[in-house]
């Protein structure tokens, strides 16, 4: 969290404290209304853990805490049937008061304090992909005077809030903001994607249907951030909503005058509720921030104009004093930061120049000129770690690809050196060669050999940078796969440090002038020590890579391994043979692997071959590659082939692998000798943890109708 220097909220308590020193000695006034801020409560849950913070919550019905999130409705651990007609509630255990009497004034007169609050939370509502894309039913942010379970029959349209007999009963004492994904005409719902203000029932008193976002988009889950601001002094409610980490919108999506005192008892609780019906979806709360404060009216003192003058004078004095202190601290911090930055840059330069076999160091002005000031017309592509530009080195007439890093944190010397050290020492004909580097003003640029035929995806898929004039021939496709598996075998087994690439995909495979494959983009790569088998970014608690290429176990372990690289390789093979992306909508399947597995089960696997090839392909080789791809896509990591086996299969010195006709279920932990039989094996639930740069980022995984794990996260990189 970025710390804002001296936020305005800090100034008010300081000036109020100074005023309290003066006001007790002032004579009483005839009448006055002054609002001050006291009793501020704030709590943040960047994620949820049943052990670390489970005691903070009361969990009822079918809700739970698992994999870093509040699960308001159950996952598919047991099966789809268990997910239907469920409801759940989760409350923060701390009670809050809507109002209280305060007699702390100098006159002893009691004044009434009213609660205001601001809260934000990140949610993910993901619908089923078991052949039925219907939603069901929705969730709610709940304020309730009853710290208890949802009543019986609160599933379906009742969102875990009420039931048919209690709906609208004033004795319910709840107010909720519903996020409804099913249109109930009898309840007055405007559509199947709306927010509503619910008071003691699910017949919303006010709704907002033009959200600009979809609460539960079909097939592709999306995190949303919601802000709810309530001013108890006015009183008024504002609700805002945005996609994932987008900033808070300027305008509220729903707002209404609302006095909570009319509907809740004096004491109440914050929480969430949700329900499923015949159709179901996952309802997750990924993070939660809550700030509440008491404001009071009726302090008596001097006449209004005199108090105004005193307040103004003292406040100005305090603000000037604090501002002076702030400026001094800011100057000192800036000086220290500049010194640290200069020191770090110097250390990076020293370390870079000491690397063995140091590549060429470029002047920034030369690369700037080579890329025409990094002109957009020279841009070749953009990834999660930077932008790549085509350039022509001045005076050499040599084309290069210049990668300019842009990701947060890449100015860290260790990060620079880890990546460059790996790339610098790799030597293989199927890897993109590094030509040189440039480090200036804490910015890193890497210079690679230019690959005139661009990236593989441009030859396989439609898009703004695609090359549709000619279809990539079968011979070239086979050679590309052979080159990639050779490069992967080198990284995993031949290079002394056993490098895990961690981001295998078609856009990271470059094609040289002869259409030979060159594996590139090592922004995510990590070298393993000889006695290690995996790499986990513990400080990021993240899952590196791009969805569709990420092995299912990565979402549980947070680790990338050689086996997860093989999973990504399988996705690439399917891309090349089928001419489709790993995530595509085809015959009711959202993932290419599942579709190909179905064709294999039905004895029609060759129908998966790219139709643009016509009959210009080798059926035996196509079957060989498709079976290899399915073997590499095995949900159990220990069942995937090693790179030496993939090399032999592709070189036709080894028979194609044996693949089960039905895609196996994902089990964890994975034991090859005991798979499917040991009591230690646990079928993964519908929800698997997925993180980006922080542990609050989580996206669910659902078992499809055949019991298969179906990935459905957003891309973690471009």
C-alpha positions in Angstrom: 0.0 0.0 0.0 1.4 3.4 -1.0 1.7 5.7 1.9 0.5 9.1 1.1 2.5 11.8 2.9 0.4 13.7 5.4 -3.1 12.9 4.1 -5.8 15.4 5.0 -7.4 13.0 7.5 -4.2 13.4 9.6 -4.5 17.1 9.8 -7.9 17.1 11.3 -7.2 15.1 14.4 -4.1 17.1 15.1 -5.9 20.4 14.9 -8.8 19.0 16.9 -6.4 18.0 19.6 -5.1 21.6 19.8 -8.6 22.9 19.9 -9.5 20.7 22.8 -6.7 22.4 24.8 -8.4 25.7 24.3 -12.1 25.1 24.3 -12.5 24.0 28.0 -11.4 27.5 29.1 -13.9 29.3 26.8 -17.3 30.6 28.1 -20.4 28.8 26.8 -22.1 30.1 23.7 -25.8 30.6 22.9 -25.9 28.0 20.1 -23.5 26.1 18.0 -23.2 23.0 15.7 -19.6 21.6 15.3 -18.7 18.3 13.8 -15.5 16.6 14.9 -14.1 13.2 14.2 -13.5 10.7 17.0 -13.4 6.9 17.6 -12.0 5.9 14.2 -11.9 2.2 13.6 -10.0 0.7 10.6 -9.2 -2.9 9.7 -7.8 -4.5 6.5 -7.9 -8.1 5.3 -5.6 -8.3 2.2 -6.6 -12.0 2.2 -8.3 -14.6 4.5 -6.9 -17.5 6.4 -8.9 -19.8 8.6 -6.0 -20.1 11.0 -4.6 -16.6 11.1 -7.8 -14.6 11.1 -10.6 -17.1 11.3 -11.4 -16.0 14.8 -12.4 -12.6 13.4 -15.4 -14.1 11.5 -18.6 -15.9 12.3 -19.3 -18.4 9.4 -22.7 -19.8 8.9 -24.6 -22.3 6.6 -22.5 -23.3 3.5 -19.9 -20.6 3.7 -16.2 -21.1 4.7 -12.7 -19.7 4.5 -10.4 -21.5 2.0 -7.4 -20.7 -0.2 -7.1 -17.1 0.8 -10.8 -16.1 0.4 -14.2 -16.0 2.0 -16.2 -18.7 0.2 -19.9 -17.6 0.6 -21.2 -20.6 -1.2 -19.5 -24.0 -1.4 -17.1 -25.2 -4.1 -17.3 -28.5 -6.1 -15.2 -30.6 -3.7 -18.0 -33.2 -3.6 -19.6 -32.4 -7.0 -22.0 -30.1 -8.9 -25.0 -31.4 -6.9 -23.6 -30.2 -3.7 -23.3 -26.6 -5.1 -27.0 -26.3 -5.9 -29.6 -24.6 -3.6 -27.0 -23.4 -1.1 -26.7 -20.2 1.0 -24.0 -18.8 3.3 -23.2 -15.9 5.5 -19.9 -14.6 6.9 -19.9 -11.8 9.5 -17.0 -9.8 11.0 -17.4 -10.6 14.7 -17.0 -7.0 16.0 -20.3 -5.3 16.7 -20.8 -1.7 15.7 -23.2 0.9 17.0 -25.1 3.2 14.7 -25.3 5.9 17.4 -24.2 6.6 20.9 -24.6 9.3 23.5 -21.5 11.3 24.4 -21.2 13.5 27.6 -17.6 14.4 27.2 -18.2 18.1 26.5 -17.1 20.7 29.1 -20.8 21.6 29.9 -21.6 18.0 30.6 -24.5 18.1 28.1 -25.0 14.9 26.2 -24.7 14.9 22.4 -25.6 12.1 19.9 -22.9 10.6 17.8 -23.7 8.9 14.5 -21.7 6.2 12.7 -20.3 6.7 9.2 -18.2 4.2 7.3 -16.3 3.5 4.2 -15.5 0.0 3.0 -14.0 -1.6 -0.1 -13.8 -5.2 -1.0 -12.7 -7.3 -3.9 -15.1 -10.0 -5.1 -15.2 -12.7 -7.8 -18.4 -14.2 -8.9 -17.7 -17.1 -11.3 -20.4 -19.1 -13.1 -20.3 -22.8 -14.0 -18.7 -24.0 -17.2 -20.0 -27.5 -17.1 -21.9 -26.9 -20.4 -24.4 -24.6 -18.7 -23.4 -20.9 -18.7 -26.4 -19.8 -16.6 -25.7 -17.8 -13.5 -27.1 -18.5 -10.1 -27.8 -16.5 -8.0 -25.8 -13.7 -6.5 -24.3 -12.2 -3.4 -24.7 -9.3 -1.0 -22.8 -6.9 1.3 -24.8 -7.2 4.4 -25.5 -5.1 7.5 -27.5 -7.0 10.0 -28.5 -6.7 13.7 -28.6 -10.5 13.9 -25.2 -12.2 14.1 -26.7 -15.5 13.0 -27.2 -17.9 10.1 -29.3 -17.4 7.0 -32.8 -18.7 7.6 -33.9 -22.0 6.1 -35.0 -21.7 2.5 -32.7 -18.7 1.9 -31.2 -20.2 -1.3 -32.0 -19.2 -4.8 -33.4 -15.7 -5.2 -33.1 -14.9 -1.5 -29.3 -14.5 -1.6 -28.8 -15.9 1.9 -30.7 -12.8 3.3 -34.2 -14.0 4.0 -36.8 -16.6 2.8 -40.2 -16.6 1.2 -42.1 -16.3 4.6 -39.8 -13.6 6.1 -39.1 -11.6 3.0 -39.9 -7.9 3.7 -40.5 -8.5 7.4 -39.4 -5.3 9.4 -38.2 -7.6 12.1 -35.4 -8.9 9.8 -33.4 -5.8 10.7 -31.0 -5.9 7.7 -29.8 -3.7 4.9 -27.9 -5.2 2.0 -26.3 -4.2 -1.3 -27.1 -7.1 -3.6 -25.0 -8.1 -6.7 -27.6 -10.1 -8.5 -26.9 -12.3 -11.5 -30.4 -13.7 -12.1 -33.4 -11.8 -13.2 -36.4 -12.4 -11.0 -39.4 -10.7 -12.6 -41.6 -11.3 -9.6 -39.1 -9.4 -7.5 -38.9 -6.5 -9.9 -35.3 -7.1 -11.1 -34.4 -5.0 -14.1 -32.1 -7.6 -15.6 -29.6 -10.4 -14.7 -26.7 -8.0 -14.0 -27.6 -5.4 -11.5 -26.9 -3.9 -8.0 -29.8 -3.3 -5.6 -30.4 -1.8 -2.2 -32.3 -4.4 -0.2 -34.0 -3.5 3.1 -35.4 -6.4 5.1 -36.1 -8.3 1.9 -34.9 -8.9 -1.7 -37.4 -6.6 -3.4 -34.9 -3.9 -3.9 -35.9 -0.4 -3.0 -33.5 1.0 -5.6 -31.5 -0.8 -8.4 -28.7 0.1 -10.8 -28.6 -2.0 -14.0 -26.3 0.1 -16.3 -23.1 -1.1 -14.5 -20.6 -0.9 -17.3 -19.2 -4.1 -16.0 -20.6 -7.7 -15.8 -20.7 -9.2 -12.3 -20.3 -12.7 -13.6 -19.0 -12.7 -17.2 -19.5 -16.0 -19.1 -16.4 -18.3 -19.0 -13.8 -15.8 -18.0 -13.8 -14.7 -14.3 -13.2 -11.2 -13.4 -12.3 -9.7 -10.1 -14.3 -6.5 -9.1 -13.6 -3.9 -6.5 -16.6 -2.4 -4.7 -16.7 0.7 -2.5 -19.5 1.5 -0.2 -19.6 4.9 1.6 -22.2 5.8 4.2 -22.5 9.2 5.8 -24.4 8.9 9.0 -24.7 12.6 9.4 -26.5 13.3 6.2 -27.5 10.3 6.0 -26.7 9.0 2.5 -25.3 5.9 0.8 -22.9 5.7 -2.2 -21.9 2.5 -4.0 -19.0 2.4 -6.6 -17.8 -0.6 -8.7 -14.8 -1.1 -10.9 -12.9 -4.0 -12.6 -10.2 -5.5 -10.4 -7.6 -2.9 -9.5 -9.0 0.0 -11.6 -9.3 3.2 -9.6 -12.5 4.2 -7.8 -14.9 5.8 -10.3 -15.8 9.4 -10.0 -19.5 8.7 -10.0 -21.4 6.2 -7.9 -23.2 3.4 -9.7 -25.9 3.5 -7.0 -26.7 6.2 -4.4 -29.7 6.8 -2.2 -30.7 8.7 0.9 -30.7 6.1 3.7 -30.9 6.3 7.5 -29.8 3.0 8.8 -31.3 3.9 12.2 -34.8 3.3 10.6 -34.1 -0.3 9.8 -31.3 -1.6 12.1 -31.1 -1.9 15.8 -28.5 0.3 17.5 -25.9 -2.6 17.4 -25.2 -4.4 14.1 -22.6 -6.4 12.2 -20.9 -6.1 8.8 -20.8 -9.2 6.6 -21.6 -10.9 3.3 -24.1 -13.4 2.1 -24.7 -15.4 -1.1 -26.8 -18.2 -2.5 -27.1 -20.6 -5.4 -30.2 -22.1 -7.0 -30.7 -24.8 -9.6 -27.8 -23.1 -11.4 -24.8 -22.2 -9.4 -21.7 -20.0 -9.3 -18.9 -19.3 -7.0 -19.1 -16.3 -4.7 -15.7 -15.3 -3.3 -14.6 -12.3 -1.3 -10.8 -11.9 -1.9 -10.0 -8.9 0.3 -11.8 -6.4 2.6 -11.0 -3.0 4.0 -13.3 -1.3 6.5 -13.1 2.1 8.2 -15.8 3.4 10.6 -16.0 6.5 12.7 -18.3 8.3 15.1 -19.3 11.9 14.3 -21.2 13.9 16.8 -23.4 17.1 16.8 -24.1 19.7 19.5 -20.9 20.8 21.1 -21.5 24.1 23.0 -19.0 26.9 23.4 -18.5 30.4 22.1 -20.7 32.1 19.6 -20.4 30.6 16.1 -18.4 33.4 14.6 -15.9 33.4 17.6 -15.5 29.7 17.4 -15.1 29.9 13.7 -12.3 32.5 14.1 -10.6 30.4 16.7 -10.9 27.2 14.7 -9.7 28.9 11.6 -6.7 30.6 13.4 -5.6 27.5 15.2 -6.1 25.2 12.2 -4.0 27.5 10.0 -1.3 27.6 12.7 -1.3 23.8 13.0 -1.4 23.3 9.3 1.6 25.6 8.7 3.5 23.9 11.5 2.8 20.4 10.2 3.4 21.5 6.6 6.8 22.8 7.6 7.7 19.5 9.3 6.4 17.6 6.3 8.5 19.6 3.8 11.6 19.0 5.9 11.0 15.2 6.1 10.2 15.1 2.3 13.5 16.8 1.5 15.4 14.4 3.7 13.7 11.4 2.2 14.2 12.5 -1.3 17.9 13.1 -0.6 18.2 9.7 0.9 16.3 8.1 -1.9 18.4 9.8 -4.6 21.5 8.7 -2.8 20.2 5.1 -2.6 19.2 5.1 -6.3 22.6 6.4 -7.3 24.3 3.8 -5.2 22.1 1.0 -6.6 22.7 2.1 -10.2 26.4 2.1 -9.6 26.3 -1.3 -8.1 24.3 -2.7 -11.0 26.8 -1.3 -13.5 29.7 -2.9 -11.6 27.9 -6.2 -11.4 26.9 -6.2 -15.1 30.4 -5.5 -16.2 31.7 -8.4 -14.2 29.4 -11.0 -15.7 31.3 -13.8 -17.5 31.3 -13.4 -21.2 29.8 -10.0 -20.8 27.7 -8.9 -23.8 28.0 -5.6 -25.4 27.1 -2.5 -23.4 25.1 0.1 -25.5 24.7 3.8 -25.0 21.1 4.8 -24.5 21.4 7.5 -27.1 22.3 4.8 -29.7 19.3 2.7 -28.8 17.1 5.7 -28.7 18.2 6.6 -32.2 18.0 3.0 -33.4 14.3 2.8 -32.4 13.5 6.4 -33.6 12.9 7.6 -30.1 11.0 4.4 -29.3 8.4 5.2 -31.9 5.1 3.3 -31.6 5.6 2.3 -35.3 8.7 0.4 -34.3 7.0 -1.5 -31.5 7.0 -5.3 -32.1 5.0 -6.2 -29.0 4.3 -5.8 -25.4 4.5 -8.3 -22.5 4.2 -8.3 -18.8 7.7 -7.1 -18.3 8.2 -4.5 -21.0 7.8 -3.4 -24.6 9.9 -4.6 -27.5 10.9 -2.4 -30.4 12.6 -3.0 -33.7 15.7 -1.0 -34.2 18.6 -0.5 -36.6 21.9 0.2 -34.9 23.4 3.5 -36.1 26.4 3.0 -38.4 26.1 -0.8 -38.5 22.9 -1.3 -40.5 22.1 -4.2 -38.2 18.5 -4.9 -37.0 18.0 -5.7 -33.4 15.1 -6.1 -31.0 15.2 -3.7 -28.0 13.3 -4.7 -24.9 12.6 -1.8 -22.6 11.5 -3.0 -19.1 8.5 -1.4 -17.6 7.3 -3.6 -14.8 7.2 -2.3 -11.2 10.2 -3.3 -9.2 12.5 -4.0 -12.1 14.8 -1.3 -10.8 15.9 -3.6 -8.0 19.5 -4.6 -8.7 18.9 -8.2 -7.7 16.0 -8.5 -10.2 18.1 -7.1 -13.0 21.0 -9.3 -12.3 19.1 -12.5 -11.9 17.4 -12.1 -15.3 20.5 -10.9 -17.2 22.7 -13.6 -15.6 20.5 -16.3 -16.9 20.1 -14.9 -20.4 23.8 -14.1 -20.7 25.0 -17.6 -20.1 22.5 -19.5 -22.2 23.9 -20.9 -25.5 21.6 -22.8 -27.8 20.5 -22.6 -31.4 16.8 -22.5 -30.5 17.1 -19.6 -28.0 16.9 -15.9 -28.9 20.5 -14.7 -28.5 21.3 -11.7 -26.3 23.3 -9.0 -28.1 23.8 -6.5 -25.3 22.3 -4.3 -22.6 21.9 -0.8 -21.5 21.4 0.5 -17.9 20.8 4.2 -17.4 18.7 6.2 -15.0 17.5 3.0 -13.3 16.1 1.8 -16.6 17.2 -1.5 -18.1 17.2 -2.3 -21.8 18.1 -5.6 -23.3 19.2 -5.9 -27.0 18.4 -9.2 -28.8 19.0 -10.5 -32.3 16.1 -9.4 -34.5 13.8 -12.2 -35.6 12.4 -11.1 -39.0 9.5 -13.5 -39.0 8.2 -12.3 -35.7 6.5 -14.4 -33.1 4.8 -17.7 -33.7 1.3 -16.5 -32.7 1.3 -14.0 -35.5 1.4 -16.9 -38.0 -1.2 -19.0 -36.2 -4.0 -16.6 -35.1 -5.9 -13.7 -36.4 -5.1 -10.3 -34.9 -3.7 -6.9 -35.6 -0.2 -8.2 -36.1 -1.1 -11.5 -37.8 0.4 -12.6 -41.1 -2.6 -14.2 -42.8 -1.2 -14.2 -46.4 0.2 -17.7 -46.1 -0.6 -20.6 -43.8 2.3 -21.9 -41.9 3.1 -25.2 -43.6 3.0 -28.5 -41.8 6.7 -29.0 -42.2 7.5 -25.7 -40.6 5.1 -26.4 -37.8 6.7 -29.7 -37.0 10.1 -28.1 -37.1 9.0 -25.3 -34.7 7.8 -27.9 -32.2 11.1 -29.8 -32.6 13.1 -26.6 -32.0 11.1 -25.7 -28.9 11.4 -29.1 -27.3 15.1 -29.0 -28.0 15.4 -25.7 -26.3 13.4 -26.8 -23.3 15.5 -30.0 -22.9 18.6 -27.7 -22.9 17.1 -25.5 -20.2 15.9 -28.4 -18.0 18.6 -31.0 -18.4 21.6 -29.8 -20.3 22.3 -26.4 -18.8 24.1 -26.7 -15.5 21.5 -24.7 -13.5 18.3 -26.3 -14.8 16.4 -23.2 -15.9 12.6 -23.1 -15.6 11.2 -20.8 -18.3 7.8 -20.4 -16.6 6.0 -18.6 -19.5 6.0 -21.0 -22.5 3.5 -19.7 -25.1 3.3 -19.0 -28.8 4.0 -15.3 -28.4 7.3 -16.1 -26.7 8.5 -18.3 -29.6 10.2 -16.3 -32.2 10.9 -17.3 -35.8 14.2 -16.4 -37.6 14.6 -15.9 -41.3 14.4 -19.6 -42.0 11.4 -20.1 -39.7 13.5 -21.9 -37.1 12.0 -21.6 -33.6 13.8 -19.4 -31.1 12.5 -19.5 -27.5 12.6 -16.0 -25.9 11.3 -13.7 -23.2 13.1 -14.9 -20.1 11.5 -12.2 -18.0 9.9 -14.9 -15.8 12.7 -17.5 -16.1 14.6 -18.6 -13.0 17.6 -20.8 -12.5 17.4 -23.7 -10.0 20.2 -25.0 -7.9 21.3 -28.5 -8.8 19.5 -30.0 -5.8 16.2 -28.1 -6.3 13.2 -29.1 -8.4 11.1 -26.0 -8.3 11.1 -22.2 -7.9 8.5 -20.3 -5.9 8.3 -16.6 -5.6 7.6 -16.6 -1.9 7.8 -12.9 -1.5 5.1 -12.4 -4.2 3.0 -15.5 -3.4 2.3 -15.4 -7.1 1.6 -17.8 -10.0 3.8 -16.8 -12.9 2.9 -17.3 -16.5 -0.2 -16.9 -18.7 -3.5 -18.6 -18.2 -4.2 -21.5 -20.4 -0.5 -22.5 -20.2 -0.3 -22.8 -16.4 -0.4 -26.2 -14.8 -3.2 -26.8 -12.3 -0.9 -27.6 -9.4 0.7 -24.1 -9.6 -2.5 -22.6 -8.2 -2.1 -24.7 -5.0 1.7 -24.6 -4.6 2.6 -21.2 -6.0 5.6 -23.0 -7.6 6.8 -23.3 -11.1 8.6 -26.5 -11.9 10.0 -28.3 -14.9 6.8 -30.3 -14.9 4.7 -27.1 -15.2 6.9 -26.0 -18.1 6.0 -29.3 -19.8 2.3 -28.5 -19.3 2.9 -25.2 -21.1 4.8 -27.0 -23.8 1.7 -29.2 -24.3 -0.4 -26.1 -24.8 2.0 -24.8 -27.4 1.9 -28.1 -29.3 -1.9 -27.9 -29.4 -1.7 -24.3 -30.6 0.6 -25.3 -33.5 -1.2 -28.4 -34.6 -4.8 -27.0 -34.2 -4.2 -23.4 -35.1 -6.2 -22.3 -32.1 -5.5 -20.6 -28.8 -5.5 -22.7 -25.6 -8.6 -20.8 -24.4 -11.2 -20.8 -27.1 -14.9 -21.4 -27.4 -15.4 -24.5 -29.5 -18.2 -27.0 -29.4 -19.2 -26.0 -25.8 -15.6 -26.2 -24.6 -13.7 -23.2 -23.3 -10.3 -24.9 -23.4 -8.6 -26.4 -26.5 -7.2 -29.3 -24.5 -10.6 -30.5 -23.4 -12.0 -30.4 -26.9 -9.0 -32.4 -28.3 -9.3 -34.9 -25.5 -13.0 -35.4 -26.4 -12.1 -36.0 -30.1 -9.5 -38.5 -29.0 -12.0 -40.4 -26.9 -14.4 -40.5 -29.9 -11.7 -41.7 -32.3 -11.6 -38.4 -34.2 -8.4 -36.8 -33.0 -7.2 -35.8 -36.5 -10.3 -33.5 -36.8 -8.4 -31.2 -34.4 -5.7 -30.5 -37.1 -5.9 -26.9 -38.4 -8.5 -26.9 -41.2 -6.4 -24.4 -43.1 -3.9 -27.1 -43.8 -6.5 -29.1 -45.8 -4.8 -32.4 -46.5 -1.3 -31.0 -46.5 -0.1 -32.7 -43.4 1.2 -36.1 -42.2 -1.6 -37.9 -40.3 0.9 -40.1 -38.4 2.9 -37.1 -37.3 -0.2 -35.2 -36.4 -1.5 -38.0 -34.3 2.0 -38.3 -32.7 2.0 -34.6 -31.8 -1.5 -34.5 -30.5 -1.0 -37.5 -28.2 2.2 -35.9 -27.0 0.3 -32.7 -26.2 -2.3 -34.5 -24.3 0.3 -36.4 -22.3 2.0 -33.1 -21.5 -1.4 -31.7 -20.4 -2.0 -34.5 -17.9 -3.5 -32.9 -14.7 -1.1 -34.9 -12.5 2.4 -33.5 -12.8 4.2 -36.7 -12.2 2.5 -38.3 -15.2 3.8 -35.8 -17.7 6.8 -36.9 -19.9 10.3 -35.5 -19.3 12.0 -33.4 -22.0 14.3 -36.3 -23.0 11.2 -38.3 -23.8 9.6 -35.5 -25.8 12.7 -35.1 -27.8 12.7 -38.8 -28.7 9.0 -38.8 -29.6 9.3 -35.8 -31.9 12.5 -37.2 -33.5 10.4 -40.3 -34.2 12.8 -42.6 -32.3 10.1 -43.4 -29.7 6.5 -44.3 -30.1 3.8 -41.8 -29.2 2.8 -41.9 -25.5 -0.2 -43.8 -24.2 -3.0 -41.5 -23.2 -6.1 -42.3 -21.2 -9.3 -41.8 -23.2 -10.9 -39.7 -20.4 -9.0 -36.8 -19.0 -7.9 -37.7 -15.5 -9.0 -35.6 -12.5 -6.6 -33.3 -10.9 -5.4 -34.7 -7.5 -3.0 -33.3 -5.0 -0.5 -34.2 -3.7 0.7 -36.2 -6.7 2.3 -39.6 -6.1 2.9 -41.5 -9.4 2.9 -45.0 -7.7 -0.3 -44.3 -5.8 -2.3 -42.1 -8.1 -6.0 -42.6 -7.7 -5.7 -45.1 -4.8 -4.1 -43.5 -1.9 -6.1 -41.9 0.9 -3.5 -39.1 0.8 -4.8 -38.0 -2.6 -7.3 -35.3 -2.3 -9.4 -34.2 -5.3 -9.0 -30.5 -5.8 -12.0 -28.4 -5.1 -13.7 -26.0 -7.4 -11.7 -23.1 -6.1 -8.0 -22.9 -6.6 -5.8 -20.0 -5.5 -4.4 -17.7 -8.1 -2.3 -14.6 -7.4 -0.6 -11.9 -9.3 1.7 -9.5 -7.5 -0.2 -9.8 -4.2 -2.0 -12.5 -2.2 -5.3 -10.7 -2.7 -5.4 -11.8 -6.3 -7.3 -15.0 -6.4 -9.4 -16.6 -9.1 -11.3 -19.9 -8.9 -11.0 -23.1 -10.7 -14.0 -25.3 -11.3 -14.4 -29.0 -12.0 -16.4 -29.5 -15.2 -19.2 -32.0 -15.7 -16.8 -34.8 -16.3 -14.8 -34.0 -13.1 -12.1 -32.2 -15.0 -10.3 -29.2 -13.6 -11.1 -26.2 -15.8 -8.8 -23.2 -15.5 -10.5 -19.8 -15.8 -8.2 -17.0 -14.6 -7.4 -13.8 -16.3 -4.0 -13.7 -18.0 -1.3 -12.8 -15.5 0.8 -11.4 -18.3 0.1 -9.9 -21.6 
